[in-house]
Amino acid sequence: MNDKICLVTGANSGIGKVTAKVLAAGGVTVIMVCRNRDKGEAARHEIVGKTRNENVELMIADFSDLRQVRRLAAEVKAKYSRLHTLVNNAGAYNGKRMITADGYEMTFAVNHLGYFLLTVELLDLLKSSAPARIVNVASEAHRNSHINFDDLNLENGYSGWKAYAQSKLANVLFTYKLASKLEGTGATANCMHPGFVGTNIFNHVKGIGGKIVRLITPFMRTPEKGADTVIWLASSPEVEGITGRYFIDRKDRQSNQESYNVAIASRLWEVSEEMIRAAVG
Ligand SMILES: NC(=O)c1ccc[n+]([C@@H]2O[C@H](COP(=O)([O-])OP(=O)(O)OC[C@H]3O[C@@H](n4cnc5c(N)ncnc54)[C@H](OP(=O)(O)O)[C@@H]3O)[C@@H](O)[C@H]2O)c1
């Protein structure tokens, strides 16, 4: 992996931070993407100190702002002529409904449109660096969800879980459609569930659910264990050429029925493009 360049989003915390650290320890050049410079610098400093790999760079983008996602992709392309692995990991759970500056529901915007736009903008670079890999961190939360095209912004009956689950189903649908578009290019796309991991993501769960999550957090998986399948998909020769799959604990698993619906995946792709076009051209 020594000559490889990998980009990891949400790399200052939880699963993303462990992924960046382990890839850096393997000698990879790592581009850490974080939204907060101080938190990102602290994580970068720790990773360089622990791995002795100086080739760890920090780039800043808030995925709730599509202009920033596009600017990030431009920065990557200006600086790097190759990119071998993209790990879309930055994600959030929002107990309260919020709207981004682009006018979209925050969870869908960050967890899906962020993955989508960054990937699409970096696709030519990834393809020209093939063999290349895209790893989308999804979740079992997708299991009982479906994409409500009539109300993607969840104006009616918002709940944090509903928004989160829909965004994670979008990650799976996006992965499968992307994999089909990438056939024959030498670039692969897979998604995965990391288990229930004791990270910061559920800090914003409200009410009794929040209390329960905080009580059980110490008994959840460690971020190291949660990142294992991400790192394996990002770097192991065992999955070279494997594409369009959903993994849990390094095992190929069935995702929910709707995720295999190619018409829904195509519609989601088109709607995502339209939403981005409407917001940032
Ligand atoms: N933990 C679990 O049990 C679990 C289960 C299934 C799937 N996942 C998925 O795993 C991924 C990583 O989550 P985690 O559990 O490691 O949680 P985490 O510790 O909260 O890490 C999430 C990362 O995403 C970043 N992020 C959030 N909103 C962002 C935004 N608007 N722009 C840019 N970055 C943003 C966070 O930055 P800040 O530190 O600045 O907030 C942080 O670096 C997520 O996609 C999540 O859906 C987690």
The ligand as a Gaussian input file, in Angstrom:
#p B3LYP/6-31G(d) Opt

LIG

0 1
 N      -21.293000       4.399000      15.582000
 C      -22.137000       3.517000      15.099000
 O      -22.712000       2.683000      15.829000
 C      -22.408000       3.462000      13.622000
 C      -23.232000       2.417000      13.131000
 C      -23.487000       2.352000      11.782000
 C      -22.935000       3.283000      10.933000
 N      -22.152000       4.292000      11.427000
 C      -21.615000       5.263000      10.460000
 O      -20.232000       5.430000      10.700000
 C      -19.821000       6.701000      10.182000
 C      -18.863000       7.345000      11.166000
 O      -19.536000       7.639000      12.359000
 P      -18.900000       7.407000      13.806000
 O      -19.754000       6.385000      14.476000
 O      -17.446000       7.205000      13.737000
 O      -19.284000       8.803000      14.498000
 P      -18.437000      10.090000      14.934000
 O      -17.400000       9.716000      15.927000
 O      -19.443000      11.097000      15.333000
 O      -17.719000      10.520000      13.592000
 C      -18.435000      11.169000      12.564000
 C      -17.481000      12.023000      11.773000
 O      -18.233000      12.708000      10.762000
 C      -17.978000      14.093000      10.872000
 N      -19.087000      14.919000      10.426000
 C      -20.343000      14.974000      10.921000
 N      -21.051000      15.920000      10.280000
 C      -20.227000      16.468000       9.372000
 C      -20.360000      17.512000       8.414000
 N      -21.494000      18.222000       8.288000
 N      -19.301000      17.812000       7.635000
 C      -18.128000      17.137000       7.757000
 N      -17.939000      16.164000       8.656000
 C      -18.983000      15.835000       9.456000
 C      -17.702000      14.313000      12.347000
 O      -17.062000      15.563000      12.559000
 P      -17.141000      16.302000      14.015000
 O      -16.244000      15.522000      14.931000
 O      -16.669000      17.671000      13.711000
 O      -18.583000      16.234000      14.449000
 C      -16.813000      13.105000      12.618000
 O      -15.513000      13.353000      12.157000
 C      -21.106000       7.478000       9.913000
 O      -21.351000       7.505000       8.507000
 C      -22.174000       6.660000      10.602000
 O      -23.434000       6.800000       9.994000
 C      -21.880000       4.392000      12.754000

